[in-house]
Amino acid sequence: MIKTLSKTLSLHYTSLFPFQAPHRKSIGFKVLVSIGGNIGDTKNRFSKLFQEIKRDSTLRILATSPILRNPPFGYLNQDYFFNAVILLETRLYPNEFLKKILFIEKRFGRKRAFRNSPRTLDIDIIFFDNFKINTKKLVVPHKDWKNRESVLIPLINLGKIR
């Protein structure tokens, strides 16, 4: 199902986006990540990512948003993006979690050609529990998340089942 928000924005619904897990006892830190991509079959890649996270014993998916189709920003000469957010729980600490998501991006073919370049999969840590981190490798909360439709619209729709 597709819900059009404007000429350039639309929400896409799949079997896993949005998703709401049944309530279970907390296992660790709550982490909100945004995912995005605009190369190849991004919606299918999101489903494969969901399954990979589900198989990982250090991660648990709590909820996902619908998938937002939106125009690129920064570098504009590229295809529209698909973006979503995933609320997770993990026992990993922030730097361990960062290493894991960078590894996952690489497994899904992520190449870093230049800033805001086209990509197969981008995973950003938006929030990591109540941590505030500002290092060379990691900034939490994610810089400028409040100004990105690609984060805000999925976040507003997080876990809303159609």
N, C-alpha and C positions, 0 to 999 in steps of 0.2 A: 504494500500500500504506500502511496506517496501523498503527502499533504503539502501543498504549495503555500509558502509563507509570503513570498514576493516574487518579482520577476527573476531574481537571482538566487533565492533561497528556497529549499524544499527539504522536508523531513521524509526519510525513507524508513520503512518498517520491514524487518526480516524476522525469522524465527528466533534469533538470539539478540536482536536489538530492537526494542528494549527487552530487558530481562530483569527479573526480580527473584533473588534466591529466597528460599524459605528461611525464616529466622533461626539462627543457631548461636550457640555460645561463641563469644568473641575469641579469636585465636591470636590476636596481636594488634599491630598498628593498622589504622584505616588509611588508605591511600587513594587519592583521586588522580587518575591519569587521563590525558586526552590522547586520542589516536587519530591519525590522519594519513591520507595518501591520495595520489592522483595519477599513478602509473599502473596500467593494467586493470584487472578486475578487483578493485579495492573492496567492494562489499564482500566478495568471496574471501578475500584475504583477511578481513575482519572476523569472519566466521572461523577461519583456520586459527587465527590468533586466539579467539575465545577458547577453542578446543585445546590449544597448547597451554594456555594459562590454567585451564581446568585440570589438566594432567599434572601440573606442577604442585608438588606437596607443600611448597613454601608459600603458595598463593591461594586465595579463595576469592572468587567473584561474588560480590554482593548484589550488584545491579549494573545495568548498562542503559544507556540512553538510546533513543532512535538515532539514525545516522543522518547528519545534516549535509546536504550538497550546497556548497558555497564557492564564491569566486576566490581566486588566490589573492594574497596581499604581498606587498614587498615587490617581488619579481612577478609582473603581471602577464608576461608572454608564455603562459602555460595553461593546461586544462584546469577545469574546476576541481576542487577537492571534495572528498568525503571525509567527514569528521564525526567523532562520537566521544563520549566519556565513559569510563569504567570505574566503578567504585570497588576497591579490593580490600582484602585484609592480608597482612603478611607478618611473619615473624622476623623478617630481615630488617636490618637497620638501613637508614637512607643510602649510604654509599654502596652497600651490598645490593640493595634493590636497584640502584642506578646501573651497576655492572650487569645485573640480570637483564634489564630492559634494553641496554645497549647491545647485548649479545642477541636478544630476540630480534631487534631491528636488523641486525646484520644477517641473521638466519633468513629473514624475509626479504633480503636483497637490498637493504638500505645502503645507498652511496651518498656521501656528502660532497657534492660537486661545488656548491657555493651557497651562500645564505639564501633561504627561501626558495631553493631549487625544487624541481619536481622530485617526488619520492614515492617509493613503493609503500613504505610504512614509517611513520614518525610517531614515537611515543614520548610524551612529555609528562613529567610529574608536576601536577598542579598544586596539590596539597599532600603533605605527609604527616598525618595525625595533627598534632599541634606544634610541630617542629617549625622553627624559623632558621633557615640555613642560608648563608651567603658566602660561598666559596668559589674558587675559580671553576670547579667542575659542576657545582650544583647550587641552584638558587631555589628556595622554597619559602613561601609560595612562589609559583612560577611568575617570572617578570611579565607584567602587562596582561595577565589573564583577564582582568576586568574589562579590557578594551577589545576583546576578540569575540566576535559573534560565533566563531568556530568552537569556542569553549562555552560561552554563556547560554546559547540556545540549547545545546545538548544538556547542559547542567540543569537548566530549568525543567527539562523533560526527563531527567534521570529516573529510570525505573517506572515510568508511567506506562502501564500496559495498555495497548490499544483498546 
